[in-house]
């Protein structure tokens, strides 16, 4: 993260008006990638790719060393494979998350389910995107471009707080009161100052309360992302209030479900309280962005790790070419002929620090699948389901992830919940196709 945030320099580029725009990895991923300006998106993507390419050999060696280290440790500790060790042994160094005794076989089933069942829906969405954007070729730089660029509601931070607090009311009065404290007691650092954390973040300190770093931008998109980070912050708050310090660590298999659930609740609240059809369509597009980030980007990161670990255990050298070619193959298999996978796309493994966090990337996809189903149950059955969820948050690290889901009424021991969530993604694409 330090290398991509501080050491790498990228050439400024021109937008559609001929104006010069600076490029950084953070700015690209949070602003440019979703810009309606195709010229800016593509120019910035090319600048980013050229900048990453200068560091590819050094970072490839770093990643290869991390993988070889874990392969050696797995052998020394008597595990069948590095995947088994990373799923069952303990948290990676510096992590606040616990392992969950997930088998490598189940881990691979999860990846295969997403790749097989989600890919057709995302390819349909890519075709819709290409049509609506009027592009002859959908480049990798276009896969997150907005389909309705003229709709970008501005929201004040104060109004965002009112929306989020109201939306989480379905989780019970106790949860709602804690969320209200977030805004009355200023648990969010929202300045975009020099020296702040590069990414949005939500966490907590035992014995105090949750907190969040979020650079407030002032639109509806920010409301949803802030809600995500506050889902983390309140998870930590409830866990720390009800558990001893020894149970401070969180289950990685569970930890991304409380955050993504708040996103779903905000979407549902806005659907219920606002009649604007254009807003409803925007909310569907936001959900697709969220599924893209959590269920596509991260699951394909996990797929890269699966393949590289198996290569390393088979004594195959992990060169720069091998890593980038493997990433390109994974992207091509997932997107089929709907997205052009160029040399820059093959370097996207360089953007994220997740490869040094064990197999953490796949947990995003599991978490949002669970929260999708919980949100549907809350919608159908009411506050009782939400209050049950709040009680689960209080268990913190006292139980493994699979057990936490079981207390919440979810059976995550198979891929059925994941398939149910993917089916809902398909319904969203259906609605978007009809709405356009």
JODA-V442258 format. One record per residue. N is the residue number from 0. SS is DSSP state (~ for helix, > for strand, _ for the rest). Layout:
[[N | SS] [N | SS]]
//
This chain:
[[0 | _] [1 | ~] [2 | ~] [3 | ~] [4 | ~] [5 | ~] [6 | ~] [7 | _] [8 | _] [9 | _] [10 | _] [11 | _] [12 | >] [13 | >] [14 | _] [15 | _] [16 | _] [17 | _] [18 | _] [19 | >] [20 | >] [21 | _] [22 | _] [23 | _] [24 | ~] [25 | ~] [26 | ~] [27 | ~] [28 | ~] [29 | ~] [30 | _] [31 | ~] [32 | ~] [33 | ~] [34 | _] [35 | _] [36 | _] [37 | ~] [38 | ~] [39 | ~] [40 | ~] [41 | ~] [42 | ~] [43 | ~] [44 | ~] [45 | ~] [46 | ~] [47 | ~] [48 | ~] [49 | ~] [50 | ~] [51 | ~] [52 | ~] [53 | _] [54 | _] [55 | ~] [56 | ~] [57 | ~] [58 | ~] [59 | ~] [60 | ~] [61 | ~] [62 | ~] [63 | ~] [64 | ~] [65 | ~] [66 | ~] [67 | ~] [68 | ~] [69 | ~] [70 | ~] [71 | ~] [72 | ~] [73 | ~] [74 | ~] [75 | ~] [76 | _] [77 | _] [78 | _] [79 | _] [80 | _] [81 | ~] [82 | ~] [83 | ~] [84 | ~] [85 | ~] [86 | ~] [87 | ~] [88 | _] [89 | _] [90 | _] [91 | _] [92 | _] [93 | _] [94 | _] [95 | _] [96 | >] [97 | >] [98 | _] [99 | _] [100 | _] [101 | _] [102 | _] [103 | ~] [104 | ~] [105 | ~] [106 | ~] [107 | ~] [108 | ~] [109 | ~] [110 | ~] [111 | ~] [112 | ~] [113 | ~] [114 | ~] [115 | ~] [116 | ~] [117 | ~] [118 | ~] [119 | ~] [120 | ~] [121 | ~] [122 | ~] [123 | ~] [124 | ~] [125 | ~] [126 | ~] [127 | ~] [128 | ~] [129 | ~] [130 | ~] [131 | ~] [132 | ~] [133 | _] [134 | _] [135 | _] [136 | _] [137 | _] [138 | >] [139 | ~] [140 | ~] [141 | ~] [142 | _] [143 | _] [144 | _] [145 | _] [146 | _] [147 | _] [148 | _] [149 | _] [150 | _] [151 | _] [152 | _] [153 | >] [154 | _] [155 | _] [156 | ~] [157 | ~] [158 | ~] [159 | ~] [160 | ~] [161 | ~] [162 | ~] [163 | ~] [164 | ~] [165 | ~] [166 | ~] [167 | ~] [168 | ~] [169 | ~] [170 | ~] [171 | _] [172 | ~] [173 | ~] [174 | ~] [175 | ~] [176 | ~] [177 | ~] [178 | ~] [179 | ~] [180 | ~] [181 | ~] [182 | ~] [183 | ~] [184 | _] [185 | _] [186 | _] [187 | >] [188 | >] [189 | _] [190 | _] [191 | _] [192 | _] [193 | _] [194 | _] [195 | _] [196 | _] [197 | _] [198 | _] [199 | _] [200 | >] [201 | >] [202 | >] [203 | >] [204 | _] [205 | _] [206 | _] [207 | _] [208 | _] [209 | >] [210 | >] [211 | >] [212 | >] [213 | _] [214 | _] [215 | _] [216 | _] [217 | _] [218 | >] [219 | ~] [220 | ~] [221 | ~] [222 | ~] [223 | ~] [224 | ~] [225 | ~] [226 | ~] [227 | ~] [228 | ~] [229 | ~] [230 | ~] [231 | ~] [232 | ~] [233 | ~] [234 | ~] [235 | ~] [236 | ~] [237 | ~] [238 | ~] [239 | ~] [240 | ~] [241 | ~] [242 | _] [243 | _] [244 | ~] [245 | ~] [246 | ~] [247 | _] [248 | _] [249 | >] [250 | >] [251 | _] [252 | _] [253 | _] [254 | ~] [255 | ~] [256 | ~] [257 | ~] [258 | ~] [259 | ~] [260 | ~] [261 | ~] [262 | ~] [263 | ~] [264 | ~] [265 | ~] [266 | ~] [267 | ~] [268 | ~] [269 | ~] [270 | ~] [271 | ~] [272 | ~] [273 | _] [274 | _] [275 | _] [276 | ~] [277 | ~] [278 | ~] [279 | ~] [280 | ~] [281 | ~] [282 | ~] [283 | ~] [284 | ~] [285 | ~] [286 | ~] [287 | ~] [288 | ~] [289 | ~] [290 | ~] [291 | ~] [292 | ~] [293 | ~] [294 | ~] [295 | ~] [296 | ~] [297 | ~] [298 | ~] [299 | ~] [300 | ~] [301 | ~] [302 | ~] [303 | ~] [304 | ~] [305 | ~] [306 | ~] [307 | ~] [308 | ~] [309 | ~] [310 | ~] [311 | ~] [312 | ~] [313 | _] [314 | _] [315 | _] [316 | _] [317 | _] [318 | _] [319 | ~] [320 | ~] [321 | ~] [322 | ~] [323 | ~] [324 | ~] [325 | ~] [326 | ~] [327 | ~] [328 | ~] [329 | ~] [330 | ~] [331 | ~] [332 | ~] [333 | ~] [334 | ~] [335 | _] [336 | _] [337 | _] [338 | _] [339 | >] [340 | _] [341 | _] [342 | ~] [343 | ~] [344 | ~] [345 | ~] [346 | _] [347 | ~] [348 | ~] [349 | ~] [350 | _] [351 | _] [352 | _] [353 | ~] [354 | ~] [355 | ~] [356 | _] [357 | _] [358 | _] [359 | _] [360 | ~] [361 | ~] [362 | ~] [363 | ~] [364 | ~] [365 | ~] [366 | ~] [367 | ~] [368 | ~] [369 | ~] [370 | ~] [371 | ~] [372 | ~] [373 | ~] [374 | ~] [375 | ~] [376 | ~] [377 | ~] [378 | ~] [379 | ~] [380 | ~] [381 | _] [382 | ~] [383 | ~] [384 | ~] [385 | ~] [386 | ~] [387 | ~] [388 | ~] [389 | ~] [390 | ~] [391 | ~] [392 | ~] [393 | _] [394 | _] [395 | _] [396 | _] [397 | _] [398 | _] [399 | _] [400 | ~] [401 | ~] [402 | ~] [403 | ~] [404 | ~] [405 | ~] [406 | ~] [407 | _] [408 | _] [409 | _] [410 | _] [411 | _] [412 | _] [413 | _] [414 | _] [415 | ~] [416 | ~] [417 | ~] [418 | ~] [419 | ~] [420 | ~] [421 | ~] [422 | ~] [423 | ~] [424 | ~] [425 | ~] [426 | ~] [427 | ~] [428 | ~] [429 | ~] [430 | ~] [431 | ~] [432 | ~] [433 | ~] [434 | ~] [435 | _]]
//
